[in-house]
Amino acid sequence: MIHWKKYFSELVGTAALLCAVIGSGIMAEQLANGNTALALLANTLATVFALYVLIETLGPISGAHFNPVVSIVMAFRKVLARHHLPGYVIAQLIGAALGAWAAHAMFDLEILQWSTKVRTGSSQWFAEAVATGGLLFVILRSPENKASSIVACYIGAAYWFTASTSTSFANPAAAFGRMFTNTFAGISPADVPAFVVAQIVGGFLGLILHLLLKSEHHHSD
């Protein structure tokens, strides 16, 4: 398959995912009248539905990573050709920023903005490592053709069992894209590097856990 289609699939998918996360966050905040639990629930449901649809529709083209940690681990395992990794990551980061700007345009907000939402501290970094480790684990353990529903369910759960101000980004592209929105889903640019480090560490811990539990008959080994 032509390589640009894979990269474009990752760009479109990551843009749509971030648009869903940020747009639903804006809508939820507008409608929830200060009820943060209700806003988070709405944000979670939109993310779960979007993830399922995007993985089902774009998975056959690019593998539907939408996440640099997933791409890094897949390249490490040689499932993704290593020379495709830079293109995947660049496409994901561009897509994430475009998704944030698209959400702003739909809600008539200033397109270009920076987040001032502080998300930092060891508990949040640990939450991101756990969330990303779990994500990679479920991706690697998912039976054939079931990754879309399993990943969507996992992220939906992780929104709620990780630290409330972390909200389970589990994705450096999501952290990057959310720098560009000073809304419900935003994260201050200064807090992004620590999130990304925690996510990469978590991703490889998820890979190690998968390898420890590997069975010879499992399809993904």
Backbone hydrogen bonds in HBPLUS format (Angstrom, degrees):
<---DONOR---> <-ACCEPTOR-->    atom                        ^
c    i                          cat <-CA-CA->   ^        H-A-AA   ^      H-
h    n   atom  resd res      DA  || num        DHA   H-A  angle D-A-AA Bond
n    s   type  num  typ     dist DA aas  dist angle  dist       angle   num
A0005-LYS N   A0002-ILE O   3.14 MM   3  5.81 141.4  2.29 114.8 124.0     1
A0006-LYS N   A0003-HIS O   2.93 MM   3  5.33 123.7  2.25 108.6 122.6     2
A0007-TYR N   A0003-HIS O   3.17 MM   4  6.59 161.4  2.20 156.6 161.3     3
A0008-PHE N   A0004-TRP O   2.78 MM   4  5.89 160.6  1.81 148.3 154.5     4
A0009-SER N   A0005-LYS O   2.85 MM   4  5.90 150.4  1.93 140.7 148.8     5
A0010-GLU N   A0006-LYS O   3.06 MM   4  6.38 153.4  2.13 146.7 153.2     6
A0011-LEU N   A0007-TYR O   2.92 MM   4  6.23 154.0  1.98 148.3 156.0     7
A0012-VAL N   A0008-PHE O   2.85 MM   4  6.03 172.7  1.85 154.9 156.6     8
A0013-GLY N   A0009-SER O   2.89 MM   4  5.92 164.2  1.91 146.1 151.5     9
A0014-THR N   A0010-GLU O   2.94 MM   4  5.92 162.0  1.97 143.0 148.2    10
A0015-ALA N   A0011-LEU O   2.92 MM   4  6.00 158.6  1.97 147.8 154.6    11
A0016-ALA N   A0012-VAL O   2.87 MM   4  6.06 162.0  1.90 150.5 155.5    12
A0017-LEU N   A0013-GLY O   2.91 MM   4  6.06 155.6  1.97 144.3 151.5    13
A0018-LEU N   A0014-THR O   2.95 MM   4  6.12 167.9  1.96 151.2 154.0    14
A0019-CYS N   A0015-ALA O   2.86 MM   4  5.97 152.6  1.93 146.3 155.0    15
A0020-ALA N   A0016-ALA O   2.92 MM   4  6.09 151.9  2.00 143.6 150.6    16
A0021-VAL N   A0017-LEU O   2.91 MM   4  6.21 160.7  1.95 150.9 156.2    17
A0022-ILE N   A0018-LEU O   2.86 MM   4  5.89 173.1  1.86 151.8 154.2    18
A0023-GLY N   A0019-CYS O   2.78 MM   4  5.48 150.6  1.86 135.7 145.8    19
A0024-SER N   A0020-ALA O   2.98 MM   4  5.72 157.5  2.04 134.2 141.3    20
A0025-GLY N   A0021-VAL O   3.13 MM   4  6.16 140.6  2.30 130.6 141.3    21
A0026-ILE N   A0022-ILE O   2.93 MM   4  6.25 152.0  2.01 150.6 157.5    22
A0027-MET N   A0023-GLY O   2.94 MM   4  6.20 170.2  1.95 153.8 156.3    23
A0028-ALA N   A0024-SER O   2.80 MM   4  5.79 158.6  1.84 141.0 147.9    24
A0029-GLU N   A0025-GLY O   2.98 MM   4  6.09 157.2  2.04 141.4 147.3    25
A0030-GLN N   A0026-ILE O   3.03 MM   4  6.27 152.9  2.10 148.1 155.6    26
A0031-LEU N   A0027-MET O   3.03 MM   4  6.26 146.3  2.15 148.1 157.0    27
A0032-ALA N   A0028-ALA O   2.81 MM   4  5.65 141.7  1.96 151.7 160.3    28
A0035-ASN N   A0032-ALA O   2.97 MM   3  5.23 162.8  2.00 115.1 120.7    29
A0039-ALA N   A0035-ASN O   3.02 MM   4  6.34 157.3  2.07 150.6 157.8    30
A0040-LEU N   A0036-THR O   2.84 MM   4  6.04 157.4  1.89 150.0 155.7    31
A0041-LEU N   A0037-ALA O   2.94 MM   4  6.14 152.5  2.01 144.1 151.9    32
A0042-ALA N   A0038-LEU O   3.00 MM   4  6.26 161.0  2.03 150.1 154.3    33
A0043-ASN N   A0039-ALA O   2.96 MM   4  6.14 161.5  2.00 147.9 153.4    34
A0044-THR N   A0040-LEU O   2.80 MM   4  5.96 152.5  1.87 146.4 154.0    35
A0045-LEU N   A0041-LEU O   2.97 MM   4  6.23 167.2  1.99 153.8 155.9    36
A0046-ALA N   A0042-ALA O   3.10 MM   4  6.31 167.9  2.12 153.5 156.4    37
A0047-THR N   A0043-ASN O   3.12 MM   4  6.24 155.6  2.18 141.8 148.7    38
A0048-VAL N   A0044-THR O   2.89 MM   4  6.13 162.7  1.92 158.3 162.9    39
A0049-PHE N   A0045-LEU O   3.01 MM   4  6.20 172.2  2.02 155.0 156.7    40
A0050-ALA N   A0046-ALA O   2.96 MM   4  6.04 162.6  1.99 145.8 151.4    41
A0051-LEU N   A0047-THR O   2.87 MM   4  5.97 162.9  1.90 150.5 155.5    42
A0052-TYR N   A0048-VAL O   3.09 MM   4  6.29 166.7  2.11 151.9 155.0    43
A0053-VAL N   A0049-PHE O   3.10 MM   4  6.32 170.5  2.11 153.5 155.7    44
A0054-LEU N   A0050-ALA O   2.87 MM   4  5.99 167.1  1.89 156.2 160.3    45
A0055-ILE N   A0051-LEU O   2.91 MM   4  6.00 163.9  1.94 154.5 158.4    46
A0056-GLU N   A0052-TYR O   3.04 MM   4  6.17 161.0  2.08 147.8 153.5    47
A0057-THR N   A0053-VAL O   2.96 MM   4  6.12 158.0  2.01 149.7 155.6    48
A0058-LEU N   A0054-LEU O   2.88 MM   4  5.73 161.0  1.91 146.4 152.1    49
A0059-GLY N   A0055-ILE O   2.90 MM   4  4.93 137.7  2.08 125.8 134.1    50
A0061-ILE N   A0058-LEU O   2.98 MM   3  5.39 142.5  2.12 111.0 122.0    51
A0062-SER N   A0058-LEU O   3.15 MM   4  6.43 165.7  2.17 172.0 172.4    52
A0063-GLY N   A0059-GLY O   2.81 MM   4  4.20 138.3  1.99 121.9 130.7    53
A0070-VAL N   A0067-ASN O   3.09 MM   3  5.41 118.9  2.48 107.2 121.3    54
A0071-SER N   A0067-ASN O   3.11 MM   4  6.46 162.1  2.14 155.1 160.5    55
A0072-ILE N   A0068-PRO O   2.79 MM   4  5.98 156.8  1.84 149.5 155.9    56
A0073-VAL N   A0069-VAL O   2.95 MM   4  6.12 168.5  1.96 151.5 154.3    57
A0074-MET N   A0070-VAL O   2.89 MM   4  6.07 158.4  1.94 149.1 155.9    58
A0075-ALA N   A0071-SER O   2.84 MM   4  6.01 150.1  1.93 145.0 153.2    59
A0076-PHE N   A0072-ILE O   2.87 MM   4  6.08 153.0  1.94 146.5 154.6    60
A0077-ARG N   A0073-VAL O   2.93 MM   4  6.19 145.3  2.05 143.3 152.4    61
A0079-VAL N   A0074-MET O   2.82 MM   5  5.09 142.8  1.96 160.9 159.3    62
A0080-LEU N   A0074-MET O   3.13 MM   6  5.25 164.1  2.16 108.3 109.5    63
A0078-LYS N   A0075-ALA O   3.01 MM   3  4.74 151.8  2.09  96.5 105.1    64
A0084-HIS N   A0081-ALA O   2.86 MM   3  5.51 158.2  1.90 120.3 127.8    65
A0085-LEU N   A0082-ARG O   3.12 MM   3  5.28 150.4  2.21 103.2 111.9    66
A0088-TYR N   A0084-HIS O   2.97 MM   4  6.21 157.6  2.03 159.0 166.3    67
A0089-VAL N   A0085-LEU O   3.00 MM   4  6.24 169.7  2.01 164.4 165.4    68
A0090-ILE N   A0086-PRO O   2.95 MM   4  6.08 168.3  1.96 154.3 157.8    69
A0091-ALA N   A0087-GLY O   2.98 MM   4  6.00 161.5  2.01 143.8 149.6    70
A0092-GLN N   A0088-TYR O   2.91 MM   4  6.13 154.8  1.97 149.7 156.9    71
A0093-LEU N   A0089-VAL O   2.97 MM   4  6.21 159.3  2.02 151.7 156.6    72
A0094-ILE N   A0090-ILE O   2.96 MM   4  6.17 168.5  1.97 156.2 159.3    73
A0095-GLY N   A0091-ALA O   2.88 MM   4  5.93 160.4  1.92 144.8 151.3    74
A0096-ALA N   A0092-GLN O   2.91 MM   4  6.07 150.3  2.00 142.8 150.5    75
A0097-ALA N   A0093-LEU O   3.20 MM   4  6.50 161.3  2.24 149.9 152.9    76
A0098-LEU N   A0094-ILE O   2.99 MM   4  6.26 166.0  2.01 155.6 159.9    77
A0099-GLY N   A0095-GLY O   2.84 MM   4  6.02 149.9  1.93 147.9 156.3    78
A0100-ALA N   A0096-ALA O   3.15 MM   4  6.44 153.6  2.22 145.4 151.2    79
A0101-TRP N   A0097-ALA O   3.07 MM   4  6.39 163.8  2.10 153.4 157.4    80
A0102-ALA N   A0098-LEU O   2.86 MM   4  6.05 152.4  1.93 147.2 155.1    81
A0103-ALA N   A0099-GLY O   3.06 MM   4  6.27 155.7  2.12 144.9 150.6    82
A0104-HIS N   A0100-ALA O   3.13 MM   4  6.45 158.1  2.17 148.3 153.9    83
A0105-ALA N   A0101-TRP O   2.97 MM   4  6.23 158.7  2.02 148.0 153.8    84
A0106-MET N   A0102-ALA O   3.04 MM   4  6.31 154.6  2.11 148.9 154.9    85
A0107-PHE N   A0103-ALA O   3.21 MM   4  6.46 143.4  2.35 144.0 153.2    86
A0107-PHE N   A0104-HIS O   3.14 MM   3  5.26 126.7  2.44  97.3 111.0    87
A0109-LEU N   A0104-HIS O   2.89 MM   5  4.85 174.6  1.89 144.0 143.9    88
A0108-ASP N   A0105-ALA O   3.29 MM   3  5.08 163.8  2.31 101.9 104.1    89
A0115-SER N   A0179-MET O   2.78 MM  64  5.25 148.3  1.88 153.8 152.1    90
A0188-SER N   A0117-LYS O   2.72 MM  71  5.03 146.8  1.83 150.1 141.6    91
A0124-GLN N   A0121-GLY O   3.08 MM   3  5.53 122.0  2.43 108.1 121.4    92
A0125-TRP N   A0121-GLY O   3.06 MM   4  6.39 158.4  2.10 154.4 161.3    93
A0126-PHE N   A0122-SER O   2.89 MM   4  6.01 159.3  1.93 147.4 153.3    94
A0127-ALA N   A0123-SER O   2.90 MM   4  6.08 150.9  1.99 137.9 146.5    95
A0128-GLU N   A0124-GLN O   2.91 MM   4  6.18 150.9  1.99 145.6 152.7    96
A0129-ALA N   A0125-TRP O   2.97 MM   4  6.27 154.4  2.04 147.0 153.9    97
A0130-VAL N   A0126-PHE O   2.88 MM   4  6.15 161.9  1.91 154.2 158.9    98
A0131-ALA N   A0127-ALA O   2.84 MM   4  5.98 164.3  1.87 147.8 152.8    99
A0132-THR N   A0128-GLU O   2.89 MM   4  5.98 164.1  1.92 147.4 151.8   100
A0133-GLY N   A0129-ALA O   2.85 MM   4  5.88 157.7  1.90 144.5 151.8   101
A0134-GLY N   A0130-VAL O   2.89 MM   4  6.01 162.8  1.92 150.6 155.3   102
A0135-LEU N   A0131-ALA O   2.97 MM   4  6.16 149.9  2.06 138.7 147.4   103
A0136-LEU N   A0132-THR O   2.97 MM   4  6.24 167.6  1.98 156.4 157.4   104
A0137-PHE N   A0133-GLY O   2.96 MM   4  6.11 155.6  2.02 145.6 153.4   105
A0138-VAL N   A0134-GLY O   2.91 MM   4  6.16 163.7  1.94 152.7 155.8   106
A0139-ILE N   A0135-LEU O   2.96 MM   4  6.17 154.3  2.03 149.4 157.1   107
A0140-LEU N   A0136-LEU O   2.95 MM   4  6.07 166.8  1.97 150.2 153.6   108
A0141-ARG N   A0137-PHE O   2.94 MM   4  6.07 139.5  2.11 143.5 155.0   109
A0142-SER N   A0138-VAL O   2.95 MM   4  5.69 120.9  2.31 136.7 147.2   110
A0146-LYS N   A0143-PRO O   3.06 MM   3  5.62 150.0  2.15 145.4 141.0   111
A0150-ILE N   A0146-LYS O   3.13 MM   4  6.25 168.0  2.14 159.5 163.1   112
A0151-VAL N   A0147-ALA O   2.77 MM   4  5.66 168.7  1.79 152.8 156.7   113
A0152-ALA N   A0148-SER O   3.14 MM   4  6.10 160.4  2.18 138.7 144.8   114
A0153-CYS N   A0149-SER O   2.97 MM   4  6.05 160.2  2.01 143.6 149.2   115
A0154-TYR N   A0150-ILE O   2.93 MM   4  6.11 159.6  1.97 147.4 153.5   116
A0155-ILE N   A0151-VAL O   2.95 MM   4  6.19 169.6  1.96 157.8 159.5   117
A0156-GLY N   A0152-ALA O   3.01 MM   4  6.17 157.7  2.06 146.0 152.7   118
A0157-ALA N   A0153-CYS O   2.97 MM   4  6.26 155.5  2.03 149.9 156.0   119
A0158-ALA N   A0154-TYR O   2.80 MM   4  6.06 159.4  1.84 153.2 159.9   120
A0159-TYR N   A0155-ILE O   3.00 MM   4  6.20 140.5  2.16 147.4 155.3   121
A0160-TRP N   A0157-ALA O   2.92 MM   3  5.51 142.5  2.06 112.3 122.5   122
A0161-PHE N   A0157-ALA O   3.02 MM   4  6.37 144.6  2.15 146.2 157.1   123
A0162-THR N   A0158-ALA O   3.21 MM   4  5.67 140.8  2.37 138.5 140.7   124
A0166-SER N   A0163-ALA O   2.84 MM   3  5.15 150.1  1.93 110.6 120.7   125
A0167-THR N   A0163-ALA O   3.13 MM   4  6.38 158.4  2.18 166.8 171.9   126
A0174-ALA N   A0171-ASN O   3.04 MM   3  5.21 119.3  2.43 101.2 116.0   127
A0175-ALA N   A0171-ASN O   2.99 MM   4  6.37 159.9  2.03 155.4 161.4   128
A0176-PHE N   A0172-PRO O   2.86 MM   4  6.03 156.8  1.91 144.3 151.0   129
A0177-GLY N   A0173-ALA O   2.84 MM   4  6.04 168.3  1.85 151.2 154.0   130
A0178-ARG N   A0174-ALA O   2.89 MM   4  5.96 153.0  1.96 148.7 156.0   131
A0179-MET N   A0176-PHE O   3.18 MM   3  5.50 156.6  2.24 106.3 113.5   132
A0180-PHE N   A0177-GLY O   3.15 MM   3  5.75 152.6  2.23 111.9 118.7   133
A0187-ILE N   A0178-ARG O   3.07 MM   9  5.66 143.6  2.20 125.2 123.5   134
A0186-GLY N   A0183-THR O   3.01 MM   3  5.38 167.1  2.03 121.2 125.4   135
A0191-ASP N   A0188-SER O   2.84 MM   3  5.47 150.8  1.92 121.7 130.6   136
A0192-VAL N   A0189-PRO O   3.20 MM   3  5.33 156.1  2.26 104.9 112.0   137
A0195-PHE N   A0192-VAL O   2.99 MM   3  5.11 116.2  2.41 103.2 119.6   138
A0196-VAL N   A0192-VAL O   2.94 MM   4  6.21 159.6  1.98 162.6 168.9   139
A0197-VAL N   A0193-PRO O   3.02 MM   4  6.31 162.0  2.06 153.2 157.2   140
A0198-ALA N   A0194-ALA O   3.03 MM   4  6.19 166.1  2.05 147.4 151.3   141
A0199-GLN N   A0195-PHE O   2.87 MM   4  6.10 150.7  1.96 148.0 156.8   142
A0200-ILE N   A0196-VAL O   2.94 MM   4  6.20 159.7  1.98 153.5 158.0   143
A0201-VAL N   A0197-VAL O   2.98 MM   4  6.20 170.0  1.99 156.3 159.2   144
A0202-GLY N   A0198-ALA O   2.88 MM   4  5.97 161.5  1.92 143.8 149.9   145
A0203-GLY N   A0199-GLN O   2.82 MM   4  5.99 153.3  1.89 145.7 153.1   146
A0204-PHE N   A0200-ILE O   3.17 MM   4  6.48 157.7  2.22 151.2 154.8   147
A0205-LEU N   A0201-VAL O   2.99 MM   4  6.30 146.4  2.11 147.0 157.4   148
A0206-GLY N   A0202-GLY O   2.88 MM   4  6.17 149.6  1.97 149.8 158.0   149
A0207-LEU N   A0203-GLY O   3.07 MM   4  6.41 146.7  2.18 138.9 148.0   150
A0208-ILE N   A0204-PHE O   2.91 MM   4  6.17 157.6  1.96 144.7 150.2   151
A0209-LEU N   A0205-LEU O   2.90 MM   4  6.16 159.9  1.94 148.2 153.6   152
A0210-HIS N   A0206-GLY O   2.98 MM   4  6.20 156.1  2.04 143.5 150.2   153
A0211-LEU N   A0207-LEU O   2.92 MM   4  6.23 157.9  1.97 150.1 156.1   154
A0212-LEU N   A0208-ILE O   2.88 MM   4  6.14 152.3  1.96 150.9 158.7   155
A0213-LEU N   A0209-LEU O   3.14 MM   4  6.35 142.7  2.28 143.5 152.5   156
A0213-LEU N   A0210-HIS O   3.18 MM   3  5.28 127.4  2.47  95.9 109.1   157
A0214-LYS N   A0211-LEU O   3.31 MM   3  4.91 162.0  2.35  96.5 101.3   158
A0218-HIS N   A0215-SER O   3.11 MM   3  5.44 162.5  2.14 111.7 117.2   159
A0221-ASP N   A0218-HIS O   3.25 MM   3  5.90 170.7  2.26 122.3 124.9   160
